Amino acid sequence: MRASVGDRLHVHGTHVGDADRRGEIIEVKGPGGTPPYLVRFDDGHRGLVFPGPDAVVEPPADRDTAPDSPPNG
């Protein structure tokens, strides 16, 4: 798993009824974008996260996900 500052971390609930948690990665502590990540969760809580298999890194909506694509216009 690799991430950059500004990416979103989405941690899926592990049990039925558990809510998903989402937050912004505000610091990458590992080399080359690897965990752990300092995350500011949407509820305001900040924590150091070592994501497991229930987590997904999502780029922010305003980041171009296909850098080799031609410009719009």
ZIGIMO-V137298 format. One record per backbone hydrogen bond with DSSP energy under -0.5 kcal/mol. NH is the residue of the N-H (numbers start at 1). CO is the residue of the C=O. If there is no record, write none. Layout:
NH|CO / NH|CO
This chain:
3|33 / 6|25 / 7|4 / 8|58 / 9|23 / 10|8 / 10|56 / 11|9 / 11|21 / 12|10 / 12|54 / 18|15 / 21|11 / 23|9 / 24|40 / 25|7 / 26|24 / 26|38 / 27|38 / 29|27 / 29|36 / 30|34 / 30|36 / 33|30 / 34|31 / 36|49 / 37|49 / 38|27 / 39|37 / 39|47 / 40|24 / 41|39 / 41|45 / 42|22 / 44|41 / 47|39 / 49|37 / 49|47 / 51|49 / 55|52 / 56|10 / 58|8 / 58|56 / 63|60 / 69|66
